[in-house]
Amino acid sequence: SLNDQVVPLYDLETSQLHGVFSGHADTVTTVAFTPDSRLLVSGGEDETWRLWDMDSQKMLRAINVGYEVRTLMALPDGDSLLTAGSDADLWSLETGEHLLRFERYAGLIREAVYDASTRILYCGAGDDIIAFNVETGEKLVTLSGHTDDVAELSLLPDRPVLVSSGEDGATRFWSLDDYSLLATYYLLDDDAWVVLDEKGRFDASEAAQSGMYYVVGRELIDLGQLKERFYEPGLLPKVLGANEEPLRNVDALQEVALCPEIELSAVDEAGRLVAQLKNRGGGIGRVVVAINGKEIMADARGEGFNTDAPSAEITVDISDHPYLVSGVENQVEVKAYNQEGYLISRGKMVSWKAPETTAAVPPRLFVIAAGVSDYQGDAIDLKFSAKDAEDIGLALQIGSERLFGVEQTKAYLYTSQAEEASLRPTKKNLVAAFKSISEQALSSDILVVYLSGHGINWGGQDGDFYYLTEDAYTANPAAYNDSAIRQSTTISSAELVDLVKSVPALKQVLIIDACASGGLVDDLNNRKDIATSSFRALDRLRDRTGMHVITGCAANAVSYEASRFGQGLLTYSILEGIKGAALREGRYVDVSQLFRAARDRVPQLAGDIGGIQEPAVFSQADTFDIGLIEQEDQDKIPLAQPKPMFLQTTFLDEETFDDGIGLELVVDDFLRDLSTRGYEAPLVFVDVRSFTSAYRIRGVYSLSGNAIEVNAALFLGAEKVASLSSAGALDNIAALAESIVTLARQAAQAHGETLH
């Protein structure tokens, strides 16, 4: 307001002052429009509300309410007006008549929202939210939880949920079915956020997990200590019903069985570490030992350990461990779980300078790149995975040879396109690759693992992620209930932990560009969610190995391969970053910088593909370089160019309204064949019928003996791009299909040039 007592009206297009509503005797605090926008209501500290005509800018009436007006709301019926402050009332806009006073409450109402479907008014009164019946003014329920004033209220448009934001920094989500608190969201910083529910389940960014704590008695427990039981990726969309995956079952976080207290001695000259453990009521569970951030012992207690003992002493010999870096200070860390295994202590750490055992050697980079396109049978075959592994392997090799040297770069490439059986991505070969590297690598080396193909979740809410090797024939998780099939055809995240731990290299990277086993897809725009237990499994892998992990998130094979680039979107983003888009100082391939860029880039590339989500990054605080890219190297790094995307076709006989000759199947097969030609593929074919950003051929045909006349059109979403006409013979329908596709490609190319 110009002088706090008037309401100025501006033209949004010109920013010019269009008029001034004046008449209040004190500061104007709030305004509201009627549903038809013809009238404006203002309220102020002069204890009045005033009604204004927007066209004439004249005041129609002024009503004294007896309190400073802090909130105004014109209800959807077009006549009822809410005024609120220290009291709350309902008025008739047409007559100015006082309709009712709402039941008394404590606090000052600063915000309100109205649910027209239930005729319930929700008001923020101090740090409470009060629900009122607008027919009677009766107070129905008080929602408590905020610790400071409620500042904003809103209703979700597609589900019965009330959202409240308070001056306490919390955003709370309330069920309007039973008025329970569904979840609370805190934004701590740009990259630090956390979501909590009433049972203690949480989802949080990396930055938040070490900055927020539960207070249990006199104990501070950070979020990361409770991961085993309470970490729930995707918690907010689950509690809101946007993700139909069920929440994991947990007992409410109330009484916490504390983990043991740990005291460490200095490592003696012989390399022995002694840990003293004190039972604080929760028993003594697994004792985990790590060197330089990488787990060396999953449980140091030994057989026959008494978990109820009041105290214990454990000795660990680390003298000859391959994770030690000779001649420098090494960090040795010990953590202990409570007996139930859901709470882990903060790590206690000591330093130990390992003896000089070997002369310093330059670091080496080991790469394992595996991609499966051709599985057993053809039910789950993929187009891009094998070539993606080749491209990533080449890019990493180029960068490593420039940074570390040719002799210091060791690349192991396994793809289903390889002619030699020993180079195909079977489980046997991949395990052998890890074994080979474990026999060569030193703690100063770097390991990068890239896996592309199908991945599944198996084992329920606390299950593992399983990468399907070339030996697999199905992506249906039920088939892997047979342990023999799991053992022979998959690599679980738990197995990956053991394989990675076998390699002494302390700097390790894992890239997974895999698709889940989603069912049939008809519309790519529909959102599909990935099983969050897979994320939990990969997070556990990161915690135990110290790896930097990034995983692509495609809910099904169709979404995974709906890429205009003929590459998986995560793979494309990684290659784009290495080629120059995410280099530190324009030259160095920094792991953290590369992962952050890829995480942000994938959703941009995915656009409307509902089954693609932002990649999950599980990263460590310390980053490092895995390559150096000079100008002349950039042209050697393969990066596909965008290609037109085509969907399933539709062809009907104009007499029978059926495709009796199977023309659409033949045309689809021709499109499918074109899209499997790697970099030479002129287009991408996706086996769905609906996607707003792709081309689709639809048409009719007529038969006359052996002759076929086709009248069709090319569409981009709902837009008709071009008419297509062709003719052919029934005994050479393949030639007709080729002719139709050629015309469609030409039309798509012309349309693309027009767009650009």
ABEGO torsion letter per residue (X at the ends): XAAGABBBBBBAAAGBBAEBBBGBABBBABBBBBAAGABBBBBBAAGBBBBBBAAAGBBABBBBAGBBBABBBBBAAGABBBBBBABBBBBBAAAGBBABBBBBBBEBBABBBBBAAAGBBBBBBEABBBBBBAAAGBBABBBBGBABBBABBBBBAABBBBBBBBAAGBBBBBBAAAGBBABBBBBABAABBBBBBAAGBBBBBAAAAAABBBBBEABBBBAAAAAAAABBBGAAAAAAGABABBBBBBBBBBBBBBBBBBBBBBBBAAGBBBBBBBBAGAEBBBBBBBBGGBBABABAAEBGBBAABABBBBBBBAAABAABBBGBBBBBBBBBBBAAGABBBBBBBBBBBBBBABBBBBBBBBBBBBBBABBBEAAABBAAAAAAAAAAAAAAAAAAAAAAEAAABBBBBBBAABABAAABBBAAAAAAAAAAAAAABBAABBBBBBBBEBBBBBGEAABBBBBBBAABABABAAAAABAAAAAAABBBAAAAAAAAAABABABBBBBBBBBBABBBBABAABBBBBBAAAAAAAAAAAAAAGBBBBBBBBABAAAAABBAAGBBAAAAAAAAAAAGAABBGGABBBAAAAAAAAAAAAAAAAEABAABBBBBBBBBABBBBABBBBAAAAAABBBBBBBBBBBBBBBBBAAAGBBAAGAAAAAAAAAAAAAAAEAABABBBBBBABBAABBBBBBBBBBBEABBBBBBBBBBEABBABBBBBBBBAABAAAAAAAAAAAAAAAAAAAAAAAX
